[in-house]
Amino acid sequence: MKGVIFNILEEMVIEHKGMAVWNDILNQEMNDEGVYTAGESYPDEKLFALVHAVSKHTNLAIEEVLATFGEFLFGKLAARYPVFIEGAADLKTFLKSIDSVIHVEVKKLYNNPNLPSFTYSEPSSDVLVMYYHSPRKLCLLAEGLIRGAASHYETPIQLSHPVCMHQGAPKCELSVRFL
Ligand code: HEM
């Protein structure tokens, strides 16, 4: 996982819980200095350890940390890379462009990023089903990112996750209903 993701998790903890909590997490749970370079890759296990530590020190369930982080992450990525977002006029167009445009641009920007893959189906005009696939199984982070995108586009949605890799499925189904 790229350092930029660690940097934004750090920003979230400091913004929501304060510097003292972040320092406690680093001092008590992590065996490094907590300095992560945006473009450098770190083992996925390090991010998972950090998410566990954040959960422990904030009394939020892991699922809640990932979902909140996904939403926060979207805002920060959109602010860092506005050009990626500007290309899509509405939320549905944006979500359909993640796999073929956004993450393709991410591959040009970062050396060997670990990205998920998305395929899509549109069973009706108000529903977009996003099929998430990744060995990291960060579908809850994806849910948070989708919610973050929906608030960025000021578009109300109903999000459901009827099929999940954590229940043994080969990929997750994230169903977005535009209200
Ligand atoms: C709703 C929109 C988006 C969704 C659902 C999404 C989904 C994800 C997920 C779930 C991951 C974690 C890795 C994995 O699951 O294997 C990820 C990684 C990443 N995404 Fe996206 N993403 C979105 C938008 C963006 C945008 C706008 C950017 C802008 C730069 C971006 C850049 C990245 C980067 C840098 C990583 C980390 C790659 C690495 O650590 O090697 N994503 N994305």
Residues whose N, C-alpha, C, O or C-beta is under 5 A from the ligand:
A	BS01	HEM	M1 K2 L77 Y81 I98 I102 V106 N112 P113 N114 L115 P116 S134 R136 L138 L141 A142 L145 I146 A149
